[in-house]
Amino acid sequence: MMGTIGVHEFITMDGVIGDPSWSFDYSFDPKMGEAIAGIMGSSKAILLGRRTYQEFAPSWSTRTAEEDPGAPFMNETPKYVVSASLQAADWSNSSILGRYSASRIRDLKDWVGGNIYVSGSGTLVRALLADGLVDDLHLFVYPLVLGGGQRLFADTGPAARFALAGSEAYSNGVLYLTYTLADSGRE
């Protein structure tokens, strides 16, 4: 069984995903936590880009389940980091995959044989999208337009079709949209 890649992003209405500190201006609806827990709970591995890994490792590695119910998943699940420059991955259960390679990611999908969770990691996600390696997009769309910033989809990226697999609206104005890659045969 080949694994699937599911990308989870906090995103603005105009597609910005970089540094989602803007999300702190919105209350966190507990139903959002349930949805994120569902994405995490169905995953067997975590795939991250270098910058996101370096941001996540110090903050997640010290969290306990009492502080954040996602901590056991983030700390105990095998993590794979795409990076040409990272020399060491000290966060528990972390491995460095090296420079981005679509074939290496396909091999990882084959090897994991289950869902692979990706959060943040904009540069990596854009490469995965360009190579048709993203199976599911889990977008938490905030009712905000920033006008600029790192966007999920590159202006020069290839066209892709997605099928809506689910949606849920929250009391804080956030809309959770789940899409599957329409060409993946999983519609």
C-alpha positions as MATLAB code, in Angstrom:
seq = 'MMGTIGVHEFITMDGVIGDPSWSFDYSFDPKMGEAIAGIMGSSKAILLGRRTYQEFAPSWSTRTAEEDPGAPFMNETPKYVVSASLQAADWSNSSILGRYSASRIRDLKDWVGGNIYVSGSGTLVRALLADGLVDDLHLFVYPLVLGGGQRLFADTGPAARFALAGSEAYSNGVLYLTYTLADSGRE';
ca = [
       0.000    0.000    0.000;
       1.392    3.355   -1.010;
       1.286    6.122    1.561;
      -0.492    9.420    1.082;
       0.654   12.951    1.830;
      -1.800   15.195    3.654;
      -0.887   18.868    3.975;
      -2.318   20.917    6.868;
      -2.101   24.706    6.552;
      -3.473   27.780    8.266;
      -4.130   30.087    5.300;
      -5.623   33.515    4.655;
      -8.348   34.155    2.095;
      -5.685   35.445   -0.310;
      -3.565   32.302    0.041;
      -0.871   33.446    2.489;
       0.600   30.712    4.692;
       3.958   32.161    5.779;
       4.387   32.845    9.524;
       0.798   32.253   10.624;
       1.189   34.392   13.765;
      -1.811   36.342   12.382;
      -3.942   33.345   13.430;
      -3.383   34.346   17.096;
      -5.864   37.204   16.590;
      -8.639   34.600   16.325;
      -9.982   32.424   19.092;
      -9.198   28.734   18.672;
     -12.450   26.828   18.282;
     -12.151   23.424   20.029;
     -13.698   21.823   16.937;
     -10.605   22.959   15.010;
      -8.507   21.004   17.481;
     -10.667   17.939   16.893;
     -10.201   18.270   13.126;
      -6.418   18.661   13.455;
      -6.305   15.702   15.858;
      -8.136   13.664   13.223;
      -5.522   14.535   10.597;
      -2.684   13.727   12.990;
      -4.299   10.573   14.343;
      -4.563    9.013   10.910;
      -0.886    9.705   10.120;
       2.077    7.357   10.490;
       4.848    9.911    9.794;
       5.589   13.637    9.628;
       7.343   15.293    6.675;
       8.810   18.764    7.200;
      10.982   21.302    5.450;
      14.093   22.570    7.239;
      12.719   25.923    8.417;
       9.520   24.430    9.806;
      11.522   21.649   11.476;
      13.793   24.239   13.104;
      10.751   26.203   14.313;
       8.791   23.159   15.522;
      11.585   21.207   17.250;
      12.290   23.613   20.138;
       8.629   24.384   20.802;
       7.161   20.874   20.465;
       9.986   18.840   22.022;
       9.322   20.310   25.473;
       5.510   20.144   25.375;
       3.583   17.507   27.247;
       0.167   16.004   26.520;
      -1.224   18.069   29.414;
      -0.031   21.285   27.740;
      -1.092   20.308   24.230;
      -2.942   17.144   23.168;
      -0.931   17.111   19.923;
       2.402   16.805   21.739;
       2.571   12.982   21.820;
       1.965   12.801   18.062;
       4.511   15.512   17.274;
       7.166   14.062   19.581;
       6.720   10.305   19.139;
       5.908   10.018   15.426;
       8.785    9.442   12.963;
       9.771   12.753   11.378;
      11.484   13.152    8.002;
      13.164   16.459    7.183;
      13.873   17.620    3.642;
      17.020   19.716    3.777;
      20.273   20.074    1.881;
      21.896   22.036    4.714;
      20.682   20.588    8.035;
      23.513   18.611    9.632;
      21.725   17.143   12.653;
      18.146   16.365   13.630;
      18.078   16.121   17.418;
      14.311   16.115   17.938;
      13.189   12.596   18.858;
      12.519   10.194   15.972;
      13.857   12.603   13.315;
      15.760   11.716   10.138;
      17.204   13.978    7.465;
      16.224   12.984    3.912;
      18.617   15.407    2.218;
      17.896   17.721   -0.700;
      14.358   17.618   -2.127;
      13.853   14.842   -4.645;
      10.453   13.780   -5.968;
      11.671   10.193   -6.302;
      12.890   10.191   -2.681;
       9.449   11.403   -1.558;
       7.757    8.688   -3.656;
      10.045    6.135   -1.980;
       9.058    7.535    1.426;
       5.363    7.190    0.523;
       6.001    3.551   -0.442;
       8.026    2.859    2.686;
       5.659    4.519    5.187;
       2.598    2.819    3.684;
       0.202    5.169    5.449;
      -0.681    8.824    5.820;
       2.188   11.311    6.016;
       1.409   14.605    7.771;
       2.872   17.891    6.537;
       2.360   21.182    8.362;
       3.739   24.559    7.307;
       6.813   23.865    5.163;
       5.762   26.217    2.350;
       8.766   25.667    0.072;
       8.478   21.896    0.444;
       4.706   21.915   -0.075;
       4.996   23.975   -3.267;
       7.543   21.428   -4.604;
       5.273   18.524   -3.603;
       2.319   20.196   -5.323;
       4.367   20.853   -8.476;
       5.314   17.162   -8.603;
       1.754   15.943   -7.938;
       2.745   14.331   -4.630;
       0.108   15.938   -2.384;
      -2.901   13.678   -1.982;
      -4.947   15.760    0.477;
      -5.048   19.459    1.372;
      -6.421   20.366    4.798;
      -6.854   24.135    4.666;
      -8.002   26.189    7.641;
      -9.014   29.405    5.866;
      -8.989   32.487    8.113;
     -11.288   35.429    7.279;
      -8.350   37.709    6.596;
      -6.602   39.191    3.558;
      -2.951   40.165    4.060;
      -2.170   41.347    0.527;
       1.336   39.885    0.609;
       3.447   37.120    2.065;
       4.451   33.557    1.311;
       1.598   31.906   -0.556;
       0.607   28.264   -0.772;
       0.491   28.192   -4.564;
       3.322   29.659   -6.607;
       2.468   32.026   -9.459;
       4.500   29.837  -11.801;
       3.325   26.449  -10.554;
       1.584   23.892  -12.727;
      -2.188   23.744  -12.907;
      -3.846   21.113  -10.712;
      -7.414   20.032  -10.071;
      -8.706   19.175   -6.628;
     -12.021   17.738   -5.507;
     -13.750   19.036   -2.388;
     -13.867   16.192    0.146;
     -15.296   18.088    3.099;
     -15.951   21.445    4.724;
     -16.733   22.749    8.169;
     -17.294   26.284    9.468;
     -16.228   27.341   12.963;
     -17.528   29.975   15.374;
     -14.348   32.076   14.926;
     -15.010   32.547   11.195;
     -12.459   29.943   10.075;
     -13.516   27.554    7.334;
     -11.936   24.082    7.176;
     -11.738   22.766    3.629;
     -10.467   19.319    2.700;
      -9.470   18.687   -0.892;
      -8.117   15.603   -2.635;
      -6.045   15.670   -5.784;
      -8.592   15.008   -8.519;
      -6.084   13.223  -10.752;
      -4.998   10.786   -8.021;
      -7.844    8.358   -8.669;
      -9.042    8.814   -5.078;
     -12.133   10.941   -5.816;
];
